Amino acid sequence: FAAEAAYADSIFRSALRDGRGCIDALRRSLRYAPSYAPAILALGSAEYQLGHRAKGRRLLFSLLDLPADTKDLFEIIDKAGDFLIQSRRYSEGLAFYRRAAAQYPKVAVFDQGVGCCAGHEGFHEEAIRASRAALAIEPDNQRFVNDLGWSLCEAGRLDEAFTVLKKAVSMGKKDSLAAENLKVCSS
């Protein structure tokens, strides 16, 4: 309970814009429970933002060492990967998602993360393979169809990309990203 209380205190301190107090509360949470995934995610992200890349990386990657039955583990792992993507740390995100996808081959968002990071790193064929792997797990996921179409477009496989992106648009008529991707691919 002490770890959860310290984590809650970190959220409160963050809302008050007390950065130092927030970090201290997160560290306290991890002293009480070193494997408390929400605090690992929050402190790892904070360490990156503070410029402590090695500490942040070590914390975020440690999420992959937690037992598979850890509460909300897959969601927290994906949030850590999303943080790396949003921070434009694609190389680290690729290593992170590759490991996550290898450990948990039935979690489609991990393949999606591999595809995103691989594409940003210029590994277009890997991005295509990862997008296909995500779709094999969740064949009706419109976002994954869009991701595959974009990966194909980036790889210069325009005919195939156009077909896939058309499907993505038809699956999600209100998805402006799929429509924009189709427009870019068509021009």
Buried (B, 14 or more C-beta within 10 A) or exposed (E): EEBBEBBEBBBEBBEEEBEEBBBBBBBBBBEBBEBBBBBBBBBBBBBBEEEBEEBBBEBBBBBBEBEEEBEEBBEBBBBBBBBBBEBEBBEBBBBBBBBBBEEBEEBBBBBBBBBBBBBBBEBBEBBBBBBBBBBEBBEEBBBBBBBBBBBBBBBEBEEBBBEBBBBBBEBBEEBEBBBBBBEEBEE
